[in-house]
Amino acid sequence: MSGESQSIADLLRRVAGVRLLVVGDFMLDRTIYGEAGRISPEAPTPVVLVQQSREQLGGAGNVVRNIGSLGGRISTIAVAGEDAAADILEDRLHGTRGCESMVIIREPGRKTTVKTRVVAVQPGRANMGHIAQGHQQMLRMDDESRHPLLPETIERVFSFAAEKISSVLGLVISDYAKGALPPELLQRLIALARSAGKPIFIDPKERNFDRYRGASVLTPNAMEAESALGLTIVSSGRDGDEDGDAGWARAIQERLADWSIEALLVTRGAEGLSLVHRRGFHHFPTSAREVFDVTGAGDTVLAAFALAAASGASFAEAAQLGNSAAAVAVSKAGAAVVYPYEIERELAVRQSSAETKLRSREEMRVIAENLRREGRRMVFTNGCFDLLHPGHIYLLREAKKLGEVLIVGMNSDASVKRLKGESRPIVPEQDRAEAIGGLESVDHVVLFAEDDPLELLNAIRPDVLIKGDDYKESEVVGADLLKSYGGVVRLIPLRRGISTTRLVEKIRSGLAEEP
């Protein structure tokens, strides 16, 4: 493992259990998925046949989700309206991992902010759970109130923060300019945290950064930073390149003291992240292999950075974690959450290593719970996979097409020996696991010592169970289990004439014929 990867892996362990206070603009993200196969006869607009809809926390709520998914603990207070959207927002917050203390203030005359996106997907994808493929956002509608909070609401928010500030390691403020953070409240919150010796991390949407005076770190995107500073942030060269970054970085450094702010972490899309503090500049190039959707990526960066910095990491170390988390977030559809194991896998891909795909049964159980919570379709198959051959690769590639995450259960050496005889396996379990993990189609590998995978299946509870068509469905171990909770069994046609047993026999017969 490289030094950077080891540092990030260490940080992921350190941030677990870190408590943060989150305040800001909470909203509901509603996404409608459907097929757009024809044009309306009434107007030149696509007709979307609705297949599925999702509602999840957005804005400050998405920050809360990401803090929780990364292992942090949250105290938070949200302001909403007296409407049905507030009911959903409250329900989602109650169900958010790591949310230990939560208050919803329902203010008369205010609307709960709802962002509704209409997304066209490839035919058949929405019903199969393959939303993260072949999609195009067609329309976004915002329903919101932007007027400032009532005086009594301001006092309730501040009182909650004052009650919780001593029990947390930092204050996170998510400002989406929806009215939940009037200047008076914002400065009182910053002063409260500073007097308690707690760092303040703010995602700013307002152009005037003076309203965030006294914060530790602001995390604007490039457009927001350019608007606030009145300068152009050019494409990055090397870290600290005098001809590229140094000019605008120095301009930011000169303003930090004016704002009494320690640093700016500028999110720059495909360019990565740039950290500018009073003593220097660091650029972190993007590590995303494929950018799918940048929605909510700034929330992920804020969550990861705040957790790491509050745990005692340097701003540069915290920015590394934020950059790695963002690389995972933009590869998902919508405002997504990021889990530590996904960051570890991203690091492993960068190093072309398959080792981190190997999971213990308990670790895989926790991962599966998180995937279920996200609504991601899990596919499972199992086997000995001794002497990896084209038939295995074909089966695994076809299996991955039936879901989003492919989990491979692999018989241990002792299990293979019982099933195949004393001369097997040819390849030890660790080498077999690394070979399977090296395939792009495979997301996780789990060894099991039993003769069949039933106990492992019960721990994971996948959506789809795959076997070759040399089995009948009634012969597939675990078929009844999957059917009991709504899962399905799929039999994939095998490539005939290819098997490990035949390969072994052929090798042995060839050796026997040698003089």
N, C-alpha and C positions, 0 to 999 in steps of 0.2 A: 504494500500500500504506500502511495506517495505521501510526502510530508503534508501536502494540502488535504488530501483525503483523510489522513489520520487525524488532522486537526479538526476537520468537520465532523468526523465520527465521534471524536471526544466531546465536541460541543453538543451533539445530539444527546449524549448521555447526561451532560451537565444541565441542559435546559429542562429535563424532565422534572416536573414538580414546581418549577418557578412560578410564583404567583404575580399576576399583573392586574391592575385596575384599568378597565376600558370604558371610555366615555366618547360619545360622538353621535353622528347621524346614522341611525339604524333604518334599514329598509328591507323590503321584501323583493327578491328577484323572482319573477315569474317567467318561465320559458314555455312557449307553445311549439311543439314539434309536429310537423306534418309533411305530406307529399305535395309538391307544387307541380302538377302534371298538365295544367291547362290554363288558358287565359280567360278571364271573365268576359262574357258577352256584353256586360253593362259598362265596362271601362277597361282600358288597356293595363290591367293589373292581374298578377297571378292569383289563382284560386288555390288556397291551401286546405287540403283535406286533413283535419286535425287527427293525429294518431296518439299523442301523449302530451301531458303537461307536467311541469315540475315547479315547485315553489321552494325556495331556500333563502336563507339569510344573506343579505347583501350589505354593502357599506361597512359600518362598524361591526355589524353582525358577522360579516365574512372574516373580519379580523379575529373576532372571538372564535369562530370555527377553526381557523388555522392555528391559533394559539393552542386550542384544545387538541387538535389532531397531532401537533408536534410534541405533545406531552405536558403543556403548561396548564396552570390553574387560573381561573378568571373570576373576578368580581366585576359586575357591570350593572349599569342603570341605563335604561332606554326610554325615550319619549316617543309615544305613538298617538294615534287618534282613537276615537271611540268608534271603531269600525271592525268589520270582519277581518280585514288584513292584519289588524293588531292581534286578533285571536290567533292567527296562524303564526305571526312573528313570536308571540309568547310561547306557543307550543314548540316551535323550532328551538328557541333558546333553552327551554326546559330540557330538550332532548340533546343538547350540545355537550359533547364530551368535555370534561374539565370545568364546566360552568358551575362553580360552587355557590355563588351568591348572586342573585339577580332580582332586579326590581323593574317593573314596567309602569311608567306613568302615562295614563291615558288622559290627554289634555282636551278639554272641550274645544270644538271649533278647528281642530287640527286634523289633517289627513295623515294616515300612515303612508309614508313614501313607498310607492310600488313602481318598479320598472318591469314592463312587460315586453318581452322579445318574441318575435315570430320567426321561427327558424325552419327553413325547408331542408329536408333530408332526402337521401336517395331512397327510392321505392323499397319498402320492406324493412328499412333500417330501424325506424322508430319502434316498431313492434318487437324487434329482435334484441333490443337493448344496445344497439350499435350506434348510439347517438354521436359518439366521438369519431365518426367517419362520414365523409361526404355531406357536410352541412353547409348552409349559407344563411346568415342572418339577413332577413328581408326588411324588418321594421322594428323599431323600438318606441314604446309609448310610456311616458312618465306621468304618474298621477301623484301630486305632492302639494304640500303647503310649505312656504318658505318664511313665513312670518316668525319673528323672534319668540322665544318662550315667554310664558306668563311669569311675573315676578315670583309667584308661589312655587312654580315649577323649578325655576332657577335655584331657589332655596332648598328644595328637596334634592335636586341633583348634587348640589354642593355638600349638603349634610351627609348624604350617602358616601361621597368621596372622602369627606373628613373622617367618617367612621372607619373606612376601610384602608386608608393610606398607610397606617402603621403596620398592617399585616401583609403588604405587598412589596415587591422589589422594584416596581416601576409603574409609571402612569403612561398609558397609550391613549392618544386622542386621534380619532378618525373624523376629519372635518370634510364633509361633502357639500358644505355650503347650503344645507337644507333648513337652517334656522335653529338647530339644536345647540349651537355654540356661539351665543352672542358674545361680543368682546368682553363685557363685564365678567361673565362666567368663565370664559377662557382664561383670562388673566388671574382670576381667583384660584382656579384649578392649578395653574402653573406655579403660582406663589405657594400654594398648599404643599405641592410636591417638593419644591425647592427647600422649604422650611423643614421638611421631614427628611431631607437628604436623599430623595428618590429621583432617578433620572426620568426625563419626560421625552417621549417619542411621538412626533406628530406627522400625520399625512395631511399636507395642506392643500386646500383647493382655492382659497382666497388669494388674490393677486398681491395684496399688501402683506408681506411677511412680518411687518412690524407688529401685527396683531399676535404673533407667536413669540414675542420677545420673552427671553428667559428659558426657552425650551432647550433641551440637550441636543436633539437631532431632528431635523425635518427631512421627510422623504418625498420630495416632489418628483413628478416626471419631468422630462426635458422641457416640454412645452410650458409647464407651470413655472419652472425655474427661469426660463427665458423671459416670460412675461413679468415675473417679479423683479428680475435683475436688469431688464432692458438690454440683453446681450444675446448673442447666438452661441449655442453650445455646438462646437464643430465635431465632426467624426473623430473618434479616438485613434491615436496611434499607440505607441508603447506606453506603459505605465510611466507617467511623468514626462512624456515627450515634450520638449521645450517648444517645438514647432507646431504641435497639435493642441494639446490640452492645457499647457501651462498658462496661456493668456487668459482664457475665461476662468480657469481655476483660481488664478491670482485675484481676479475681479471678485469672485465669490469670497475668498479669504478676507478681502478688505471690508466686505459688508458684514461678516459674521460678528465682529466685535460691536458694530453698530446695533445689531439685533440682540446682542447678548446670547448668541446661539453658538454652540460648540462645533457643529458640523452639519453639512448637507449631504445626504445620500441621494444622488440623482439617478432615477431609473430611466434608462435610455433605450428601451425596446431591444432591437437587434444588436445594439452596441454594447449592451450589458449594464453594469452599474458603475457609477463614479462617486467615490467618497472624497469630499473636500472638507478638511478641518483646518484649524488655525496654523498647524505646523506642517501640513503637507497634503499630498494628493495621491490617491490610489485608484486605478481603474481595474475593473474585473470584467473581462470579456464574457459575452454570453456563452453558455455551455449547452443551450438547448439544441438537440439534434433536429427537431422539427417543430416549428412554432405553429400551433393549431389555433389557439384562442387566447388573447392577452387579457380577456375580461377578468378583473379581480386580481391580476398578478401583483399589482401594487399593494393590495391588502396582504398577500402572502409575504412579500418582502418585509413589510412593516412588522408583521407578526414574528417572523423568524429573527429579524434583526433585533427587535425589542427583547425577545426572550434571551438571546445570546448576550447582548450588552448588559441586561439586568443581572445575568448570572455571573458577571465579572469579566467577560471576554472584552478584548480591545475592540474599538469600532471597526478596524480592518478585519479582524476575525469574524465579527458579527456580520459584516458585509459579505464575506465569503459564504457564510451559511445562507444569507438572504438570496445570494445569486444562485446557489444550488437549488434552493427551494423554488425560486422563480422558474428555473429550467424545467422543473417537473410540472409546475402549475400551468405553463403555457402549452403543454402537450395535451391538456385535457379540455373538454368542452365546458364553456361557461365559467362562472366563478367557483373554482374547485378548491378543495382542501388538499393539503400535502402531508404525507406521513413520513416518519423517519426512515422506514424501510425503503420508501421510494427514492429518497435522497441517496441512501446507501447504494441502491441499484444504479442510480444515475452516475454515481462516482465509479462504480464497477464497470459500467459501459465505457466510460472515458478511459479506463485502464485496460479495456479488452479482457477483463477477468470474469470468469463464470463462477468463481468460488462463493461470492456473496448471494447467489441464487439458492444455495443450499440452506434449508430451514429446518429447525427442530419442529416436532409435532406441535408443541405448545406455542411456539412463535407463529407457526402457520395458522393455528386456530385464531390467534389475535388478529393476524393480517386478514383472515377471511371475514371476521366480524366487521372490521373496518371497511372492507370491500362491499359487504352487504349493506352497510349503512350508507355508502355512496351510491348504491344501486347498480354496481358494476357486475356484469355477467361472468361467473366463474365456470371454467371448464376443467374437468379432471380426467386424467387417464393414468394407467399404471402398467408396470411391467418390470422385467429384469434388466432389459436393455444391455445385455452382454454382447460385446462386439457390435457397436453402433453401425447400422447399414442403411441403404437407401429406403428400405421399407419403413424403418422407424422414422426417418426424417419426413417421409411422405405423410404418415399417420399423424405426426405431431403438427405438421403444417396445416393439414386439413382440420384437425381438432381446433386449432387456434381460430379458424374462420367462424366457428360457432359461438364465439364469445369474445370477451375483452381481456381476460386474464387466464392463462393456461398453467395449471398446476400438475406436475408429474410426480406421482408416487412411485418410488423405486424400491424393489426388494433389497434388503441388506444381504451381505455375503452369506450369512448363516441361513437366511431364508431361501436364497437361490440354491444353496447346497442341498437343502431338504427337498426342494422341488425338482431339481435337475440332476442331482447325483453328486458324488464326491469330487468329480473332476471339474465341476463348475463352481463359481464363475471363472471365466478366463481372465476377466479384468476386475480388479478390486473395486469395492463400492465407491470410494472417494474419487477414483479415476472415472468411473462410469457416471457419477453425478456431475463431475466437471465437464465431461463430454456432452451430456444432455443440456447442462446449463449454458454451454457455449452456443447453443442454437438460438437464433433470434426469436423464434416462435415461442420459446419456453420462458415463463416468467418466474416460476418457483419450482424447486425440487425438494422433495421430502422423502427421507429413507424410512422404511417400516420393516420391523423384524418379524412380524407375523407372516403366516403363509398367504393370507389374503388381505386386501386393504380396507376391510369393513370398518375397523376401529378408526382408521385414519379418515375415511369418508364421513363417519359420524362426527368427528371433530371439526372437519372443514365444512361439510354440507354444501357442496357445489351445486350450481344450477344445471349443469350438463355432465353426464358421465359417458365417456367414450371407450369403446372397445372395437376391435376389428370384426369384420363380418364373418369370421370363422366361428364366432359365438352366435348362439341364439339369445335373444333378450332374456329369456327365462334362466339362462345359464350365467348371466353376468352378476358377479358378486356386488351387492349394493344397489341393484335395480329396485328392489322393494323399498329400501330406505329412501331413495330419491323420490319415488312416487308418493311416499307418505307425506312429504312436505311440498310437493308440486314441482320437483325436478324432473328431468327427462333423460332417457338413455338414447344414445345415437350409435349406430354401428357403421363404421367406415369401411368401404371396400378395400381389401388388402391388395398389395402388389404381389401377385402369385409367384411362387417359386423362390421367394427370398425369405430366409429365416436364419436366426443365429445357429440353431441346431444343425441345419443343412451346411452352413458355412464351416462349423466345427468339424462335421463329418468329412467334408471335402478336404479340409486341411489335413486331418488325420490320415485319410486314405492316401493323400499325396505323399505324406511323409513315409507311410508304410511301403509305398512303391519305390522309394528311392533305394539305390543299391547300397 
